[in-house]
């Protein structure tokens, strides 16, 4: 059935087949289907106890050996990479252990996003449990901005700490770190952002991207690094402290920061998500789940964190004070956590409305400035835009125009911007090439932030466009047509809820599996909520619910059968082995 309405679930998220994966066997309407081998999938599945659909998805993700598949389905913390090769880990542990033993005041300072707040909460919490006198602080977007700024340094020094630890920032904050050292304060930097060429004047600098860092796994975000530092300090003071308590925060920070969900991250996040979804969880997480309407004791997956939990955790820092989020993560009672979660929920609703308005204005501006030509990079900027949502708006522009995007909020002659990019294009490299126009910038391949004087905006816009155009000309063209992993039928049954849960965590580096149901029988079609489509379908010998976000206008057009593409997940409301389809497109 063709309905002429193809709406991507995650536009651009699966635009290209991963290296080493077979190419499409031919496009259906609106999708590309990866080449499948039912016989090989069945053999792999039998070897590790899953059905052919789950096994075929592992095959597409490059997991083709039975032993590797078993480890993929049940990753164990015992398989984590030995940390001994991490540069400065021992130096940091020795200094922090001395602070613990001598009851020094330690200021732990994190950035204002989810990775920053979780990493600060993790390391601050571990040090407290080990007996240190700790002050946990987070950056403020509107008072100093990103990173270890001058206002941040002053706040840390005001605690009278003799040791400052920065988490998720510091790699580019040479000047402030040097000033702290001049004041007699030691600084330990725990960060995962790209490393400038200039040596950092910190006592210890833990960052896997350091050229001299021998730790082989480079995907850890700051939350994972904070746990590793905590483990080193625990060993240095010979404590039996159970660090698994903080795995829930590692999972939140890793997924929210779009870190790759492979290797060590897969092991940490898998274990952490079990704690996030447990009937009794950290008070802040229980309150957050209630706000997001996630039932306790039901599986929590990567998409739940990315689209339901992380936006709420980010909301306070986007519009106001991220201290609210930090307090939620560190809350010790459910009543306190519920109060903080309620405040965050109100802020998040406000964030959605501001984001919607600015996105509409930014799209109109891009169309007016660039016309039909978006083969380079796009920059949108205006007075009155809220700097707290420019990153989300930049992501929306990437989805809309398939181009690297920078969105800048201008205020009093200064612009603060966020940068996002399609897969396969390093936004950090593009911004770095245009650094002569900027006052400050930082980030990594997938996202970056910057500030500049308004008088430099036009020059930056032109240079960024030219830089991106030249780089993109040397890359394969982006094709945003979504990939389908498995067509139900053709030897592939619907996977079970348990199999879908075993494939978690899904997200960056382990894309959420996509399925195509052709000729699915429509048992009912209705409009629910604020214009969303709900279908009851019969496919693959099973009945399942299907939901289409903002597709309610199609309810009257759906016939007796439908071809539908999307992602499958356990149906936590029906429970048992029930599964549901999140509609990516009706074809």
Secondary structure, 3 states (H helix, E strand, C coil): CCCCECCCCCCCCCCCCCCCCCCEEEEECCEEEECCCHHHHHHHHHHHCCCHHHHHHHHHCCCCCHHHHHHHHCCCHHHCCCHHHCCCHHHHHHHHHHHHHCCCEEEEEECCCHHHHHHHHHHHHHHHHHCCEEEEEECCCCCCCCCCCHHHHHHHHHCCCCEEEEECCCCCCHHHHHHHHHCCCEEEEECCCCCCCCCCCCCEEECCCCCCCCCCCCCCCHHHHHHHHHHHHHHHCCCCCCHHHHHHHHHHHHHHCCCCCCHHHHHHHHHHHHHHCCCCCCHHHHHHHHHHCCCCCCCCCHHHHHHHHHHHHHHHHHHCCCHHHHHHHCCCCHHHHHHHHHHHHHHHHHHHHHHHHHHHHHHHHHHHHHCCCCCCEEEEEEECCCHHHHHHHHHHHHHHHCCEEEEEEEECCEEEEEEECCCCCCHHHHHHHCHHHCCEEEECCCEEEEEEEHHHHHHHHHHHHHHHHHHHHCCCCCCCCCEECEECECCECCCCHHHHHHHCCCECCECCCCEEEEEEEEEEEEEECCCEEEEEEEECCEEEEEEECCCHHHCCCCCCEEEEEEEEEECCCCCCCCEEEEEEEEC
